[in-house]
Structures are given as structure tokens and as C-alpha cells.
Amino acid sequence: QNKYDAQFKEAERYKIDTVNKKAYCRSSQDTNLGGSEEITVNYDYLLIAMGACANTFHTHGVVEMHAF
């Protein structure tokens, strides 16, 4: 068993409530977030990372989002 309670969900964050430690997120994908369009994520620590365009080394399908 994993000693950390960690989860991965892919969504767009549209609001952060730093007082109550909640992040409000939405997804337009039906298969994401358990089929829900919006979720509220409670957090202890929040890490925010800037997006970037990575070098895919010309790997077919990565740019088309067939891989993370």
C-alpha cells in the first residue's frame, strides 16, 4: 500500500480559495474527473506550475495528446 494519499486529476483550475484551502476546477472531457464537469479539491499544500512546450524528440502521437 502507498504511504501517501495522492491522486492525479487533469482539469482546468478556474478559482482558488486560499482561506479555505479549496481549488475549483472544471473539465470538458466526459471521461475525466469521474464523469463530472466541475470538482472542488481540498488541499493541504498547493503547487502551481507554469505550462511549457516540451521537446517531444519527434515522437509520433505526443503532440496530438495520445500520451502525457
Residue pairs with C-beta under 8 A, 6 or more apart in sequence:
9 25
9 32
9 33
9 39
9 41
10 27
10 29
10 32
11 25
11 26
11 27
11 32
11 33
11 39
12 25
12 26
12 27
13 23
13 24
13 25
14 24
14 25
14 26
15 23
15 24
16 22
16 23
16 24
16 46
17 23
17 24
21 42
21 43
21 44
21 46
22 40
22 41
22 42
22 43
23 40
23 41
23 43
23 46
24 38
24 39
24 40
24 41
25 33
25 38
25 39
25 40
25 41
26 37
26 38
26 39
27 33
27 36
27 37
27 38
27 39
28 37
33 39
56 62
56 63
59 67
61 67
